[in-house]
Each structure stands twice: as structure tokens, then as C-alpha cells.
Amino acid sequence: MTELQLACSFCSKPSTSVEKIVAGPGVYICNECVALAASVIDNSDAAPSLPRVPMWEKLTDEEMLGHIPRVAVHIDQSESDLRSWVLELRRRSVTWTKIGEALGITRQSAWERFSGEE
């Protein structure tokens, strides 16, 4: 299994392109997005000309196609994080029933998805 390249969940920049990445439960944020968020909060009464993530209407088809792989990385990262949380719960002897209930799926579905058994 190859190691996942971490990327910011907000701007999709890889960890190699930013100074720092902070991990949360299934999400990652880079120092640049933290600075932007702080700026937005600090200037909440200012004019709405603050920088924002481009909306779909402003992106060309090619820009959107180029962004899709960066979005897909977040799915892989989240799945890996979720698997780690589930494995820790199993290490603590939490039942598949409780894990399934927390995820809104059946015990059987949770086992099939995360047990690693065929």
C-alpha cells in the first residue's frame, strides 16, 4: 500500500507546497488557509471583497477537471483516517454493532468494510 500524500482539505495544496498542515478528524488545513480564515474572521465587518475559494461558475471545464484528482485525495485520506478510528475502537473491544450504529450502517456492513477479512 502506498503512503498517502497529505493535502489541505480547503485549498487542496499538498503538504510539500505549504509550510505546515494541521490534522483534524478526517480533515487537514494548511497554514495559508488558517491565515485566510483568521483574516476573514478579523475583517468580518469589512466589504465582501475578501479572497474566497473559486466557485464553480468561475472555473473553466479544464480547471474543474484538474481539480478533481485533488478532491479525490481527500476521500482517500478520510477513508484512511476512518479506518484508523475503527481499528482503534476494535482494539478497545468495541463491538461491530456499536461501530455500525455510530456510522449509520449495519453491524454486517461495518464488518465487511473495515475488518479486512474476505
GUDO-612960 format. One record per residue (C-alpha): residue number from 1; chain; x, y, z. Coordinates in steps of 0.001 Angstrom, whole numbers, plus 500000, padded with zeros to 6 digits. Layout:
<rs>
@nr: NUM kette: A c1: X c2: Y c3: Z
...
</rs>
This chain:
<rs>
@nr: 1 kette: A c1: 500000 c2: 500000 c3: 500000
@nr: 2 kette: A c1: 501401 c2: 503395 c3: 499073
@nr: 3 kette: A c1: 501548 c2: 506195 c3: 501617
@nr: 4 kette: A c1: 499014 c2: 508959 c3: 501043
@nr: 5 kette: A c1: 500269 c2: 512458 c3: 500282
@nr: 6 kette: A c1: 498555 c2: 514804 c3: 502728
@nr: 7 kette: A c1: 496806 c2: 517801 c3: 501229
@nr: 8 kette: A c1: 494817 c2: 520704 c3: 502649
@nr: 9 kette: A c1: 491093 c2: 519896 c3: 502687
@nr: 10 kette: A c1: 490311 c2: 523515 c3: 501816
@nr: 11 kette: A c1: 492735 c2: 524584 c3: 499064
@nr: 12 kette: A c1: 493986 c2: 521091 c3: 498075
@nr: 13 kette: A c1: 497642 c2: 522129 c3: 498195
@nr: 14 kette: A c1: 499890 c2: 519171 c3: 499045
@nr: 15 kette: A c1: 501871 c2: 519293 c3: 502280
@nr: 16 kette: A c1: 505040 c2: 519716 c3: 500208
@nr: 17 kette: A c1: 503722 c2: 523073 c3: 498892
@nr: 18 kette: A c1: 502893 c2: 524677 c3: 502241
@nr: 19 kette: A c1: 504742 c2: 525392 c3: 505465
@nr: 20 kette: A c1: 502541 c2: 523265 c3: 507746
@nr: 21 kette: A c1: 499490 c2: 521009 c3: 507667
@nr: 22 kette: A c1: 497339 c2: 520536 c3: 510768
@nr: 23 kette: A c1: 495315 c2: 517333 c3: 511010
@nr: 24 kette: A c1: 491810 c2: 517086 c3: 512385
@nr: 25 kette: A c1: 489393 c2: 514170 c3: 512425
@nr: 26 kette: A c1: 489365 c2: 513355 c3: 508710
@nr: 27 kette: A c1: 490389 c2: 516841 c3: 507575
@nr: 28 kette: A c1: 493602 c2: 518769 c3: 507075
@nr: 29 kette: A c1: 494228 c2: 522520 c3: 506928
@nr: 30 kette: A c1: 497362 c2: 524325 c3: 505804
@nr: 31 kette: A c1: 498908 c2: 527380 c3: 507416
@nr: 32 kette: A c1: 497824 c2: 529505 c3: 504431
@nr: 33 kette: A c1: 494144 c2: 528599 c3: 504847
@nr: 34 kette: A c1: 494398 c2: 529205 c3: 508594
@nr: 35 kette: A c1: 495762 c2: 532686 c3: 507845
@nr: 36 kette: A c1: 492970 c2: 533320 c3: 505331
@nr: 37 kette: A c1: 490335 c2: 532155 c3: 507836
@nr: 38 kette: A c1: 491820 c2: 534409 c3: 510529
@nr: 39 kette: A c1: 491727 c2: 537314 c3: 508080
@nr: 40 kette: A c1: 488065 c2: 536647 c3: 507266
@nr: 41 kette: A c1: 487195 c2: 536494 c3: 510969
@nr: 42 kette: A c1: 489217 c2: 539612 c3: 511800
@nr: 43 kette: A c1: 487548 c2: 541543 c3: 508968
@nr: 44 kette: A c1: 484025 c2: 540171 c3: 509321
@nr: 45 kette: A c1: 482594 c2: 543704 c3: 509113
@nr: 46 kette: A c1: 484689 c2: 544596 c3: 506065
@nr: 47 kette: A c1: 483491 c2: 544710 c3: 502463
@nr: 48 kette: A c1: 482839 c2: 541305 c3: 500872
@nr: 49 kette: A c1: 485934 c2: 541629 c3: 498679
@nr: 50 kette: A c1: 487932 c2: 539181 c3: 500779
@nr: 51 kette: A c1: 489550 c2: 536290 c3: 498887
@nr: 52 kette: A c1: 487371 c2: 533231 c3: 498615
@nr: 53 kette: A c1: 487717 c2: 529755 c3: 497171
@nr: 54 kette: A c1: 486694 c2: 529953 c3: 493484
@nr: 55 kette: A c1: 483135 c2: 528908 c3: 492871
@nr: 56 kette: A c1: 482237 c2: 526506 c3: 490072
@nr: 57 kette: A c1: 480755 c2: 529245 c3: 487889
@nr: 58 kette: A c1: 484144 c2: 530955 c3: 487730
@nr: 59 kette: A c1: 486092 c2: 527835 c3: 486800
@nr: 60 kette: A c1: 486605 c2: 526545 c3: 483277
@nr: 61 kette: A c1: 485917 c2: 522902 c3: 482497
@nr: 62 kette: A c1: 489680 c2: 522284 c3: 482340
@nr: 63 kette: A c1: 490219 c2: 523892 c3: 485746
@nr: 64 kette: A c1: 487476 c2: 521753 c3: 487223
@nr: 65 kette: A c1: 488901 c2: 518602 c3: 485607
@nr: 66 kette: A c1: 492324 c2: 519490 c3: 487018
@nr: 67 kette: A c1: 490840 c2: 519903 c3: 490488
@nr: 68 kette: A c1: 489055 c2: 516528 c3: 490588
@nr: 69 kette: A c1: 492178 c2: 514488 c3: 491488
@nr: 70 kette: A c1: 492886 c2: 516856 c3: 494397
@nr: 71 kette: A c1: 489335 c2: 516391 c3: 495666
@nr: 72 kette: A c1: 489663 c2: 512615 c3: 495334
@nr: 73 kette: A c1: 492767 c2: 512656 c3: 497564
@nr: 74 kette: A c1: 490563 c2: 513847 c3: 500425
@nr: 75 kette: A c1: 488322 c2: 510822 c3: 500027
@nr: 76 kette: A c1: 491332 c2: 508512 c3: 500366
@nr: 77 kette: A c1: 492629 c2: 510485 c3: 503365
@nr: 78 kette: A c1: 489244 c2: 510412 c3: 505096
@nr: 79 kette: A c1: 488800 c2: 506700 c3: 504437
@nr: 80 kette: A c1: 492256 c2: 506006 c3: 505871
@nr: 81 kette: A c1: 491514 c2: 508109 c3: 508956
@nr: 82 kette: A c1: 488127 c2: 506464 c3: 509438
@nr: 83 kette: A c1: 489711 c2: 503027 c3: 509161
@nr: 84 kette: A c1: 492251 c2: 504014 c3: 511857
@nr: 85 kette: A c1: 489470 c2: 505163 c3: 514194
@nr: 86 kette: A c1: 487515 c2: 501953 c3: 513651
@nr: 87 kette: A c1: 490585 c2: 499776 c3: 514197
@nr: 88 kette: A c1: 491305 c2: 501602 c3: 517460
@nr: 89 kette: A c1: 487726 c2: 501028 c3: 518579
@nr: 90 kette: A c1: 488061 c2: 497327 c3: 517749
@nr: 91 kette: A c1: 491373 c2: 497222 c3: 519659
@nr: 92 kette: A c1: 489353 c2: 498547 c3: 522613
@nr: 93 kette: A c1: 486847 c2: 495685 c3: 522083
@nr: 94 kette: A c1: 484016 c2: 497944 c3: 520903
@nr: 95 kette: A c1: 481519 c2: 495764 c3: 519039
@nr: 96 kette: A c1: 480794 c2: 495894 c3: 515321
@nr: 97 kette: A c1: 477190 c2: 496658 c3: 516278
@nr: 98 kette: A c1: 478165 c2: 499852 c3: 518118
@nr: 99 kette: A c1: 480541 c2: 500890 c3: 515320
@nr: 100 kette: A c1: 477828 c2: 500271 c3: 512732
@nr: 101 kette: A c1: 475306 c2: 502280 c3: 514756
@nr: 102 kette: A c1: 477758 c2: 505212 c3: 515019
@nr: 103 kette: A c1: 478210 c2: 505160 c3: 511232
@nr: 104 kette: A c1: 474511 c2: 504679 c3: 510489
@nr: 105 kette: A c1: 475102 c2: 501276 c3: 508910
@nr: 106 kette: A c1: 474511 c2: 497688 c3: 509968
@nr: 107 kette: A c1: 476940 c2: 495639 c3: 512018
@nr: 108 kette: A c1: 477481 c2: 493423 c3: 508979
@nr: 109 kette: A c1: 478238 c2: 496410 c3: 506712
@nr: 110 kette: A c1: 480731 c2: 497793 c3: 509222
@nr: 111 kette: A c1: 482460 c2: 494425 c3: 509500
@nr: 112 kette: A c1: 482601 c2: 493983 c3: 505718
@nr: 113 kette: A c1: 484012 c2: 497458 c3: 505198
@nr: 114 kette: A c1: 486610 c2: 497553 c3: 507950
@nr: 115 kette: A c1: 487505 c2: 494048 c3: 509152
@nr: 116 kette: A c1: 489931 c2: 493283 c3: 506361
@nr: 117 kette: A c1: 488562 c2: 489752 c3: 506216
@nr: 118 kette: A c1: 487155 c2: 488327 c3: 502992
</rs>
